[in-house]
């Protein structure tokens, strides 16, 4: 596994995702993040471990395709989004309300 640079770390993790589903899975020690579309699971794992100083157990990713929407009669498409569900080791937490330094 190749170590990623500090710059790449901040490119990979875009922001925490706060929704009903992410709040529900947080009781099972999962955290949801918006991530870069070209990132892979090992990069996401390294980025989370270095930014938050936690032990990551697993990473699951999905790509949410952008919806087609109509604006003033013109067809457009929303941006596709990649999400990462990160499971932490028992007893570890991430405070997602704090900005990343």
C-alpha positions, 0 to 999 in steps of 0.5 A, spaced: 500 500 500 502 506 497 502 512 502 499 518 500 501 525 500 498 530 505 495 534 499 492 528 496 489 527 503 485 533 503 483 532 496 480 525 497 476 527 503 471 532 501 466 533 507 462 529 512 455 527 509 449 529 514 443 525 512 437 521 516 441 515 513 448 517 516 445 519 522 442 512 523 448 508 521 452 512 526 449 508 532 453 502 528 460 506 528 459 508 521 461 515 518 459 517 511 463 522 507 463 525 500 469 523 497 473 524 490 470 521 485 477 518 483 479 515 490 479 508 492 478 505 498 485 504 501 486 512 499 480 513 503 482 509 509 489 512 509 486 519 509 481 518 515 486 515 519 491 521 518 486 526 519 482 524 525 487 519 528 483 513 529 483 506 527 479 504 520 476 497 520 473 497 513 471 502 508 465 501 503 464 506 497 458 507 492 457 512 487 450 516 487 449 518 479 446 525 478 439 526 477 436 529 470 433 535 472 429 540 468 430 548 468 426 553 464 425 547 459 432 545 458 434 538 460 440 538 465 444 533 470 446 534 477 453 532 479 454 525 480 457 523 488 461 518 491 460 516 498 464 512 503 461 509 509 467 508 514 467 503 520 471 505 526 474 500 531 470 499 537 470 505 542 473 510 537 469 516 534 469 522 530 466 529 531 464 531 524 461 538 527 468 540 527 472 543 521 478 539 518 484 543 520 
